[in-house]
């Protein structure tokens, strides 16, 4: 396409294509962090979601909010 930017996960940086350049997300104080969240409808009974959410919660626990 020869134009554009995209945010990718660190696990995706193994892809190598002609003209593809990776740049670290940074702010004025150094490397940045980009948080995201997901939502799944309560009436969706797909069992893949349960396994996926379990894996995410084990590997990436939610940070505790200050009281």
N, C-alpha and C positions, 0 to 999 in steps of 0.2 A: 504494500500500500504506500510505502515511502512517506508516511506521515502518521503522527499520533503518538500518544503515550498510553501506558497501561500500568496499573498497579498489579504486581504479582506477588505470590508468597515466596518466601526464601526457598522453599522446596522446589519451586518451578524454575530456578535459575540454571538448571542443567541444560535447558533447551538452547540449541545453537543454530542460528540461521544467519545467512548473509545479511549484513546490515543491521542486525539486532544488537543493541547496546543496553546493558543494565547499568542503572545508576541507583545508589543508595538514597533512600528517603531521608532528608536531613532538614533540620530547622536551624535557627541561630545558635543553638547550644550543642549541636552534634547530631548523631543518628536519631531519627524519629521513629515513632511507633504509630502504627495505624490499626486501631481496634475496629472490630466489626461484630455483628451479631446476626442471628438467623431466627426465623419464626416458622413454625409448622402448625397448620390448622389442627385443632383438637380432634376433629372428626376424621382425619386421615389416619388410617390403620396400617399403613405400609410398615412392615417390621424392620425395614432397612433403616428407618429414621431412629428407632430406639437404639440399635447397635451403634449408629453413627454418633448420636448424642452422648452415649455412654463413653465411647472412645474419646470424644472431645473433652468431656468433663474430667476424665482420668488424666489426660495429657496436659490439659490447659485449664486448671481450676480457675473459677471466677475470683477476681481479687476481692478482698474484704473491704467493704465501705467503712470509712471512719464514722465513729458514733458521735 
